[in-house]
Amino acid sequence: MHTFVGVTVSKETNLPPPYGDCMKHGKLRYFDRYSQAACYRECITDFVVAMCGCRDFYMPPFNTDVSPVCSLSQYTTCLLPAIESLNTNLSASCVCPPACDIVHYKSSMSYATANENTKSQLDVSEEFLKRKAAADLERLHESYINRRPLTNYTATPNGDYDALYRTTELFRQTTEINQTRNILQLNIYMRNLRVQEYNQLKAYTLKDLLSDIGGSMGLLIGASVITLFEALDACAIALASRRRKKTRRRRRPSQQETETEICTLSTRTMVKQM
């Protein structure tokens, strides 16, 4: 039998709270890495141990000193009813959110009978194993049974019966049937070298908000980023001109006082001359 197993890989990325409900860095007691399946298994194990005082053979922890494996009577009277009662409301009893990063592996299998190339390889392997077994048996006979070679037991003066039996049609058909039934050739391959990714995204972000505001401004009033800078430039020019006016107003009273003093001095001079 020749079996082909094709594998496809996909990745799933979920968002943590407040956008999603995935578990980013979850910690489990019996598993090194968090996954939803491992969380459910740990929850079921704790429930079964609390109800029955034992666990099933596949349940963690894999240490009989911590929790022993249930006996046959405990399995039928306590363990199975406990699991059935928990499975009726598993999602409410066990809080196990999905992991944020999940890798899925999907496989598909196809079968075919052994081809001629495989049969020839089997024949070569069979011949090698037979010769190796014969050599091992011969060494055993030489070591333990008076150093007599194995050919003394299979060969007779009339011929080699073992070799004669291997040439019969029945032996050939039986060998082919046993080869095709008892030997499996397995090929595991990637059906597609590309990896599909499923990403959970935020429904509305700050970037989307700014984009919508800019698009609305451009659609309604024809505004853009350049328009915004022009408005800021106009505001800066207005503030600068206002400061200049205030500065000029402060300077004018001092000039008037200076002119008045000059006029007073000139009048006094004229009076003295008279």
C-alpha positions in Angstrom: 0.0 0.0 0.0 1.3 3.4 -1.0 -0.2 6.3 1.0 0.1 10.1 0.1 -0.6 12.7 2.8 -0.9 16.3 1.6 -0.6 19.1 4.2 -1.8 22.7 3.9 -0.9 25.4 6.5 -3.0 28.5 7.5 -2.4 31.1 10.2 -5.0 33.0 12.2 -4.2 36.2 14.0 -6.8 37.5 16.5 -7.0 40.8 18.4 -6.7 41.0 22.2 -9.1 43.0 24.3 -10.7 45.6 24.0 -11.0 44.8 20.3 -11.2 41.0 20.5 -11.4 38.2 23.1 -8.2 36.3 22.4 -5.6 35.2 25.0 -2.2 36.7 24.3 -0.1 35.2 27.0 -2.2 32.6 28.7 -0.7 30.3 31.3 -1.7 26.7 31.9 -0.6 24.4 34.6 -0.1 21.3 32.6 1.0 22.7 29.2 3.9 25.0 28.3 2.0 26.8 25.5 -1.5 28.1 25.6 -4.1 26.9 23.2 -7.9 26.6 23.4 -7.9 22.8 23.1 -5.3 22.5 25.9 -7.3 24.9 28.1 -10.5 22.8 27.6 -8.5 19.6 28.3 -7.1 21.1 31.5 -10.6 22.2 32.6 -12.1 18.8 31.9 -9.3 17.1 33.8 -9.8 19.3 36.8 -13.6 18.6 36.8 -13.1 14.9 36.5 -10.5 14.7 39.2 -12.7 16.8 41.5 -15.7 14.5 40.8 -14.1 11.1 40.7 -10.7 11.4 42.3 -9.0 10.0 39.2 -8.5 10.8 35.5 -8.4 9.2 32.1 -5.1 7.9 30.7 -4.8 10.8 28.2 -5.5 13.5 30.7 -2.7 15.6 32.3 -0.7 15.5 34.4 0.9 12.3 33.2 2.0 11.4 36.7 0.1 8.8 38.7 1.3 10.1 42.0 -0.6 13.4 41.5 -3.9 11.8 40.2 -4.2 8.1 39.5 -5.8 6.6 36.4 -9.4 5.6 36.8 -10.2 1.9 37.1 -12.8 0.2 34.8 -15.6 0.6 37.4 -14.7 4.3 38.0 -14.5 4.8 34.2 -18.0 3.6 33.6 -19.8 4.8 36.8 -18.1 8.2 37.3 -15.8 9.4 34.6 -18.1 9.0 31.5 -21.1 10.6 33.2 -19.0 13.5 34.5 -17.6 14.2 31.0 -21.1 14.0 29.5 -22.5 16.4 32.0 -19.7 18.9 31.4 -19.9 18.7 27.6 -23.6 19.8 27.7 -22.4 23.3 28.9 -18.7 23.3 28.2 -18.3 26.9 27.0 -20.0 28.2 30.2 -18.2 26.0 32.6 -14.7 26.4 31.0 -13.5 29.9 30.2 -11.1 29.2 27.3 -10.8 32.1 24.8 -9.0 31.4 21.6 -5.3 32.1 21.2 -4.2 35.2 19.5 -1.8 33.3 17.1 -3.1 30.0 15.8 -1.6 27.8 13.1 -3.9 25.3 11.5 -2.7 22.1 9.7 -5.1 20.3 7.3 -4.3 17.0 5.8 -5.8 14.9 3.0 -4.9 11.3 2.2 -4.9 9.2 -1.0 -4.1 5.6 -1.5 -2.6 3.4 -4.2 -1.3 -0.1 -4.6 2.4 -0.7 -4.6 4.0 -0.2 -8.1 6.7 -2.2 -9.8 9.4 0.0 -8.5 8.3 -0.5 -4.9 8.0 -4.3 -5.4 11.5 -4.4 -6.8 12.8 -2.5 -3.7 10.9 -5.0 -1.5 12.5 -7.9 -3.3 15.9 -6.5 -2.8 15.2 -5.8 0.9 13.7 -9.3 1.3 16.8 -10.9 -0.3 19.1 -8.9 2.0 17.2 -9.8 5.1 17.1 -13.4 4.2 20.8 -13.5 3.6 21.4 -11.7 6.8 19.2 -14.1 8.8 20.9 -17.1 7.2 24.3 -15.7 8.1 23.1 -15.1 11.7 21.7 -18.6 11.9 24.9 -20.1 10.5 26.9 -18.2 13.1 24.6 -19.5 15.8 24.9 -23.0 14.6 28.7 -22.7 14.4 28.8 -21.4 17.9 26.4 -23.7 19.7 25.8 -26.8 17.6 29.2 -28.3 17.0 30.3 -25.8 14.5 28.1 -27.3 11.8 27.1 -24.9 9.0 23.4 -24.2 8.2 23.7 -25.8 4.7 24.0 -29.2 6.4 20.3 -28.8 7.5 18.8 -27.4 4.2 20.9 -29.2 1.6 20.7 -33.0 0.9 22.5 -35.3 -1.5 19.5 -34.9 -3.8 19.5 -31.1 -3.8 18.7 -28.0 -1.9 15.0 -28.3 -0.9 14.9 -24.7 0.4 16.0 -23.3 -2.9 13.6 -25.6 -4.8 10.7 -24.4 -2.7 11.4 -20.8 -3.4 11.0 -21.4 -7.2 7.4 -22.7 -6.9 4.5 -20.5 -8.0 2.8 -20.8 -4.7 5.7 -19.3 -2.8 5.9 -16.4 -5.3 2.2 -15.6 -5.0 2.3 -15.8 -1.2 5.3 -13.6 -1.0 3.7 -10.9 -3.3 0.5 -11.0 -1.2 2.4 -10.6 2.1 4.5 -7.8 0.7 1.6 -5.7 -0.5 -0.4 -6.2 2.7 2.2 -5.9 5.3 4.4 -3.1 4.0 3.3 0.5 3.8 5.0 3.3 1.9 4.2 6.8 3.2 4.9 10.1 1.5 4.1 13.4 3.4 4.3 16.6 1.3 3.1 20.2 1.3 0.2 20.6 -1.1 0.9 24.3 -1.4 4.0 26.2 -0.5 1.9 29.3 0.2 0.5 30.0 3.7 -2.9 31.5 4.0 -3.2 34.2 6.7 -6.5 35.3 8.3 -6.0 38.6 10.3 -8.6 40.1 12.6 -8.5 43.9 12.2 -9.9 46.9 14.1 -13.2 48.1 12.8 -12.3 51.8 13.0 -8.9 53.3 13.8 -7.6 56.9 14.3 -6.1 56.6 10.8 -9.6 55.9 9.4 -11.0 58.9 11.3 -8.4 61.3 9.9 -8.9 60.0 6.4 -12.7 60.5 6.7 -12.3 64.0 8.0 -9.9 64.9 5.2 -12.1 63.4 2.6 -15.2 65.2 3.9 -13.3 68.5 3.9 -12.1 68.0 0.4 -15.5 67.0 -0.8 -17.5 69.8 0.8 -15.3 72.9 0.9 -12.4 71.8 -1.4 -10.0 71.9 1.5 -6.8 70.0 1.6 -3.5 69.9 3.6 -2.2 72.9 1.6 -5.3 74.8 2.5 -4.7 74.1 6.2 -1.1 75.4 5.9 -2.4 78.5 4.1 -4.9 79.1 6.9 -2.1 78.8 9.5 0.1 81.2 7.4 -2.7 83.7 7.3 -3.2 83.5 11.1 0.5 84.0 11.6 0.6 87.1 9.4 -2.4 88.5 11.2 -0.8 88.1 14.6 2.4 89.6 13.3 0.7 92.7 11.9 -1.3 93.1 15.2 1.9 93.1 17.2 3.4 95.7 14.9 0.4 98.0 15.4 0.7 97.7 19.2 4.4 98.6 19.0 3.7 101.7 16.9 1.0 102.9 19.3 3.5 102.6 22.2 6.1 104.7 20.4 3.7 107.6 19.4 3.2 109.2 22.9 7.0 109.3 23.5 7.5 111.2 20.3 4.8 113.7 21.2 6.4 114.4 24.5 9.7 115.0 22.9 8.2 117.5 20.4 6.5 119.4 23.3 9.8 119.7 25.2 11.5 121.0 22.1 8.7 123.6 21.6 9.0 124.7 25.3 12.7 125.1 25.1 12.5 127.2 21.9 9.8 129.5 23.5 12.0 130.0 26.6 14.9 130.9 24.4 12.9 133.5 22.5 11.7 135.1 25.7 15.2 135.5 27.1 16.4 137.1 23.9 13.6 139.7 24.1 
